[in-house]
Amino acid sequence: MTSDAPGWDAIDARLGEFYPGVEPQHFGTLHRFALGGPDPLDGISFYARDEPVPHWHIIGYGMSELYAKETDNAEESGWGFEFTFRVARSPGESEPPIWAANLLQNLARYVFSSGNWFEPGHHMNANGPLRLDHPTEMTALAFTEDPELGTIDTPHGRLQFLQVVGLTGEEYTAVQQWDANGVLGLLAQRQSLLVTDLDRASITSDPAVRAAVEAGVAAAGSTPVWLLVDGFGWSREGGGVVLRFKGGTVDGLVRAIQDLLPAGRRLLLEGDGGKALLSAGPGLSAAEGDGGVLELSLGPEAVASLVAGLTPGRRVIAAGLAVEVS
């Protein structure tokens, strides 16, 4: 008998290797996204774990092709991944963290609406605490392959289990200065399976971590730092270039520009309106490179003007360059 959901079955088969005979707490959507519903993930499963630390292992269903092959890419199933999330769990806790499910739905909604997908090493500023009703330093996210589930083949192509990891603001600054994989590597040494614990302190308070980050920054050299900026875009206008941002994204961007460009690092901004590669130079120049990436070189005065101009409204930063913050 042929299954109606071979992609879903492939996910369940992989989970069965780690949770044999375990029935997770599962929450499904009443109105499927493909039929006009609001939630892109058709279901989210919660597995209560005690080892190696108590946590919820959360798996989403909906970023891959669960039912039929619909895309032309035979190598990958849908977007090529499914979200996972590991959230700290109190001993004996039986009620799953619904806020975490809402976060995954929001991430999925962003991918479907913008066309920008996530891969290991990607990161983003959440522009606020991960859980609004809980005091926490976690205000950012990074993405990595789930350390247990990894990547599998399904009847519809390759599927990677992509784990969402919560970061504090200070850890996210370290990511911007250096590299997400590097910071996650340091976190994994201290946080089993990269479990997100809303109550933990930043690992950057450890002198050994700060030293490792500084060494990583020095070794990274000219490698661009990638930054996903929700709502970012650029366009040519009147012979010049206009950079567009959403107001809630500029605080982290200001820190990244101030930290990276004067130190000779390049910053790659990506949003639903395009990509821009920012670098320091003797003066201002703008050109469209491969793949439609805006290559923007900024002199010291232009860097300072850009930072000062990242406030609501529209401002001319330099001749031929304007910034608009909505």
N, C-alpha and C positions, 0 to 999 in steps of 0.2 A: 504493500500500500504506500503510495507517494504522499509525503508530508506536504501540508499547505504552507509550512513555514520552515524550509530547510535551513535558512540562515539562522533562525532562532534556535533550531535544534542543534546546530553546530556550536553555538554559544553555550547552551545547556550541557552539551557533551563535555566541553572543556571544563566547565564548572564542576561537573560530576567527578572529574579526576581529583579535585581538591576537597569536594564536599559530598562524598558518596553517601547516598541515602538521606541527605539533609534537605528538608523542604524550607526554602527561604521565605521570608515575608516579602510578598510581591505586591506592587501597586501598579495597576494598568490604567490606561486612559479610556474614558468612556467614548470619546469622539476622536477618532484617529486624525492625525495631522494631515495625512494624504486626502482626507475627506473634508477638510476645512476646520479641523479641531485646533486648539491653541497650543498643544504640547507636542513637540516633535518626537519625543521618546514615547514609544508605545507602551513601555513598561520599565520599571526599575525594581531590582531585587536587592534585598538586604540580608546578608549573612552575619550572624552574631559570632564573633571570634573571641577566643580567650588567649590564644597563642599567636606570636611570641609576646604580644601585649594585647589587652582587651581592646577590641575595636569592631566597628561595623565595616564589612567589605561590601561596597555598593557597586552594582553593575547596571548600566543602562542598556536598553534595547531600542535601536532606532536610527543610529548613524550609519549602519550597514544595511544591506538589502536582506531583510528578514524573510520576505515572502517570494518574490520573483526577481529575476535579473532585469533591471530596467536601464542601467547605464551601458554605454558602449565599451567601457574599460573592463576587459575580461580578467585583468590581473588583480583588481581590487573590488571588494564588495562595498558599494555605495561610496561613502567618504573614506573608506579604508580603515575605520577605527570604530570602537565603542568606548564610551567614557567609563572609567572606574574611579572610585573615590574610597579612601580608607579614613574613617573618622573615629577618634578615640571614644571608647565606651566605658562607662562606669561598671564595676562588677555587679552583675545581676540586672543590669539595665535591659529592659525588654521592649521598650518603645523605640522604634527606629527614628533617626533624625530626619524629619521631613524637610527641614531647611536645606539639608544637603541634596535632597531630590530636586527641590526648587532651583538650587544653584545649577545642577546638571541640565535641567530643562532650559534655563536661561542661556547656558553656554551653547546648547544645541540650537536654540532659537537664533542666536547670533550667527552661527555657521550657516544655517539655511537662509537667513535674510541677507547676509553680506557676501556669501560665497567664499569667505576666508576660513580655511580649516586649520586645525591644530596638529602639531607634530611634536615628538620628543625634543626638548630644548626650547620650545616656545614658552612665552610667559606673558602675563598681562596684569595691569593694575586694576583691582576691583573697585577703586574709587570709593572705598568705605569698608567697614568690617564685613567679613564673610557672613556673619550671622548678626542681624541687626539687633536682636533682643538679648544678646549675650556680650558682655564686655570682653574684648579680645584685641590682641595686637595684629591679628591676621587680616591683612588688607590687600593681598595680591595672590596670584596663582602662577604655578609653573606646571609643565606637563612632561611626563616621562612614561616609558613603557612600564606597565604593571609588572613588578618584579617576580610575580608568580605566574600570572596568566600568559604573559608574553604575546606572541603572534601565532595565529593559526591559519590554516587553509579551510575555506568553506566552499560549498557548491557554487557560490557566486564570486569567489575570489578571496584574496588575502584580507585578513582582518587583524588589526593590532588593538590590543586592550590598552588604552591610553589613560594613565592614571593622573588625576588632578591632585595637586599638592598645594596646601595652603602655606603662604609665606608671610612673615611679618614685614612691616614697612622697611626696617633696617636691612633685612635679608634681601628684599627686592632692590634696594639701592645697590647692594653688593652684586646682584644679578646684572643690573644695568651697567655697572662699572666693569664687570668681568664677563660672566657666562652662566646661564641657568644650569647647565649640566655640572659645572664645577661646584656651584653652591649646593645643588642637590646631592652631589657626592659627599660633601662635608656634612650635610644634614642626615644622610643615610647612615653615617657612622654613629650618629647619636639618637636617631629616631627609627626604630625598627619598621621595615617595610614602608617607610615614608608616610606613616600614619599622621594625619592632620589632627593636632591637639590644640583646640582653640585657647587653652589655658597655659600653654608653654611660653617660656620667654624666648627671645631671639637668640640664636646661636652666635650672633656676632658679638655678644658680650664676652665670649671666650677669646682670650688673646691669641690662642693657636689658630682659631678660625680667621681672625683679622689678618694674621700674618699670611695665612694660606691665600686669602683673597688678594692681598697686596702682591704676593708672588704671582698669582694667576693673572692679575692685571698687567704686570710687567711683562709676562711671557706672551700675553695675547697680541701685543704689538698692534699691527694695523688691521687686525680682523674686525670687520664691522660688528657693532652691537645691534641686534635686531630688537625692535620695539613695536609691538602691536598697539595701535592707538585708535580706539573706537571713534568712528566718525571723521577720521583724518582723510583729507583729499587735497589735490592741487589742480590748478588749471592755468592756462595761459590767458592773459587778459590785457589788451592794449599794449602789446609788446613786452609785457612783464609777466611775472609769475605771482599767483596768489596761493598761499597756504591756508587751508581751512581746518579748524579744530572745534571740538566741543569743549565747553567750559570746564566740565568735570575731569578732563584728561590732562590739563596743562600743568598741574603741580608736579607730577612725576616727570613730565617732559622737561620742565625747567631744570630740575635736578640733573637729569641725564645730560642735557646740553652743557650745563656748567661743569659737570664732572668729566665729560668725555672730550669735547672738542678742544678745549685749551690744552689737554694732555696729548693731543695728536690722534685720538681715537675717532673713528667714523661711526655715525649713527644712522641705521636704516629704519625709517619709519614706514609702517604699513597700515593702511586702513581700507575701508570699502571704496574710497575715492582715489586710490593709487598708492604708489610707493615713492619715497624720496630718500636719497642718500646724502646726509649732511657731513661735511668735513671742514676742517679749518684750512684757510689759505691766506694769501697776501691781500686778496680783495674779494669782491663779490662776482661770482659767475654762476650761470645756470644753463644746463643743457640736458636734453633728453637722451638717455643712454639705452642700452639693451633692455628689451622687455618693457619699454615705456617708463623706466625708472628716472625720476628727476634727480640729476646729479647737481647738488647745490654746494658750492664752496663759499665759505663765509670768512671775511676778515675779522679781526678782533672787535672793531666797532660794530660790524653787522651782527656778530654774536651777542654783544651786549644789548643792542637794539632789539634783537629778536626776543631775548629773555624778558626785557622790559615791556615789550609789546604783546606778550601773551596774556592779555586781559580782555574782558568782554568788549566787543566792538571790532572795528576795522581800522588798521593802522598801516601806514607806509613805513617799512623798516629801513629801506634804502632804495635808491633809484632802481626800479625794475623789480622790487620785491615788496609785497604786502602780506599782511597776516589778518585773518578774519576769525574771531572766536565767537561762537554763538552761545 
